[in-house]
Amino acid sequence: MTPIEKGRFLALASPVFWSLSGITVRLMDETTTPWQINFCRSSTLALFVIVILVIRYRQQVLRVIRTAGIVGVIAGIFVGCSMLCNIVALKHTSVANATILMASGPLFAALLGRFALTERVTTKSWVAICMAFIGIVLMVGDQEGASTLYGNLIALVGVGFFGAYAVTLRRRSDSDMTPAVLVAGIFSAAVSAIAATGTGTGLQASARTICFCIFLGIFQLGIGSVLFAIASRTVPAAELTLFSLSEPVLAPIWSWLGVGEIPSGRAIIGGGIIITALITQAWSPQKAPVTPP
């Protein structure tokens, strides 16, 4: 297997891991709060990233963390907020809505990059952004109650945080920004602990839920992200973006097979428009994509 073939295999495998978040949350105890899930998942992710950094850099770990600097901290906070929003959204709306809305993050990043970094937005990207907006309006307007609408809106807030994360990372494209993921895990776990204490729900969860959360931290987030990072060394950016689109396609399928959750007609139409927009974006000249956790 050539390096490019290996990279494509890893790029195809990583979104499979990412797509497991929705079904995993659905299989947890219904009484489990988003703060309990976030705390356990984020803590596990932070420990996993530490292990990866030690394996990769050994005695140079602290140097790599210092090199990421304040930009790494800011980026970590942004993606940590996006992680929080993702779980909250999954608890209040369908897996299809939460996953596809969050998948529109690269388009928001392109739009933010236009204003924050004065990066040129191609005509195809503008078309993709407009298409995504139409799809988002369809999906957000498709709700059976206040809880679903709340979940859809939280997913959009998470997309905004992800866009800010991607733009922040571009300021330090010359450095390994893996420490930003470490910051994200620590930040998300700390916020979840404070929120759980403040709301009186606490952090105590069942052994079943804890096992699922550890799975999310190591496999769904950790291994998926590592595989994608390795693939990005040999696979062109456009191909990476196309491969990553299997996540919003697979996530609703797992939920349908596992718990019988079927997306609504408007969600399918809106999601299809957003995925088409992302494919359009993938054909535009761009830097390597930054994928949401």
Buried (B, 14 or more C-beta within 10 A) or exposed (E): EEEEEBBBBBBBBBBBBBBBBBBBBBBBEEEBBBBBBBBBBBBBBBBBBBEBBEEEBEEEBEEBBEBBEEBBBBBBBBBBBBBBBBBBBBBBBBBBBBBBBBBBBBBBBBBBBBEBEEBEBBEBBBBBBEBBBBBBEBBBEBBEEEEBBBBBBBBBBBBBBBBBBBBBBBBBEEBBBBBBBBBBBBBBBBBBBEBBEEEEBEBEBEEEBBEBBBBBBBBBBBBBBBBBBBBBEBBBBBBBBBBBBBBBBBBBBBBBEBEEBEBBEBBBBBBBBBBBBBBBBBBBEBBBBBBBB
